[in-house]
């Protein structure tokens, strides 16, 4: 993308339920909040046998996102609701910064 972010896709030979996508280094503007919702919708697959919606693996990778304040004043509530409250942190590298 224009700012160094990327969407990486891995397609499984076993079918779409094994596919995965990663959004790497998205920044905190509204464009990426909308992009995340779009990718989530694209990765939702209806299971024909059970008629339930199955979500495929979607990774958000950005070490700069720490909490809602990372998204600034105007987007912090939306980011908290749409990202931070919905995605579990599975791997994090924290570093202590003194300014």
C-alpha positions in Angstrom: 0.0 0.0 0.0 1.0 3.7 -0.1 2.5 3.7 3.4 4.4 0.4 3.6 1.5 -1.8 4.8 0.7 -5.0 3.1 -1.9 -7.8 2.9 -0.3 -11.2 2.8 -2.4 -14.2 1.8 -1.8 -17.9 2.2 -4.2 -20.3 0.4 -4.6 -23.8 1.6 -4.7 -26.7 -0.8 -7.4 -28.2 1.5 -9.9 -25.4 0.7 -10.8 -21.9 1.9 -11.3 -22.8 5.5 -7.5 -23.3 5.7 -6.7 -20.0 4.2 -5.1 -17.1 6.2 -4.5 -13.4 5.6 -2.3 -11.0 7.5 -2.5 -7.2 7.5 1.0 -6.1 8.2 1.9 -2.6 9.6 -1.4 -0.9 9.0 -1.4 2.6 10.5 -4.2 4.1 12.6 -6.2 6.2 10.2 -9.8 5.4 9.3 -8.8 3.8 6.0 -7.4 0.8 7.9 -10.4 0.5 10.3 -12.6 0.2 7.2 -10.1 -2.2 5.5 -10.1 -4.5 8.5 -13.9 -4.7 8.4 -13.8 -5.4 4.6 -11.2 -8.2 5.0 -13.2 -9.8 7.9 -16.2 -9.9 5.6 -14.3 -11.5 2.8 -12.8 -14.1 5.1 -16.2 -15.2 6.4 -17.2 -18.4 4.7 -20.6 -20.1 5.0 -20.2 -23.8 5.8 -22.5 -25.6 3.3 -23.1 -28.6 5.6 -24.0 -26.7 8.8 -25.1 -23.3 7.3 -23.0 -21.5 9.8 -20.5 -18.8 9.1 -16.9 -19.8 9.7 -14.2 -17.1 10.1 -10.9 -17.9 8.5 -7.6 -16.9 10.2 -6.9 -13.1 10.0 -3.8 -11.7 11.6 -3.2 -8.0 12.5 0.5 -7.3 12.8 1.5 -3.9 14.1 3.9 -3.5 17.0 2.9 0.2 17.4 -0.6 -0.6 18.5 -0.6 -0.7 22.3 -4.0 0.5 23.3 -6.8 2.8 22.2 -4.6 5.9 22.6 -2.5 4.6 19.7 -5.3 5.5 17.4 -5.6 9.1 18.4 -8.5 11.1 19.9 -11.1 10.7 17.1 -10.6 7.0 16.2 -9.9 5.6 19.7 -13.4 4.5 20.5 -13.9 2.8 17.1 -10.6 1.1 17.4 -11.4 -0.2 20.9 -14.7 -1.5 19.7 -13.7 -2.9 16.3 -10.2 -4.2 17.0 -8.9 -4.1 20.5 -11.9 -5.7 22.2 -12.4 -8.3 19.4 -8.8 -9.6 18.7 -6.8 -11.5 21.2 -3.2 -10.7 21.6 -1.4 -13.9 20.7 2.2 -12.7 20.5 3.5 -9.4 21.8 7.0 -8.0 22.1 7.0 -5.1 24.5 9.8 -2.8 25.1 10.2 -0.2 27.8 10.7 3.3 26.5 11.8 6.2 28.7 11.5 9.7 27.2 
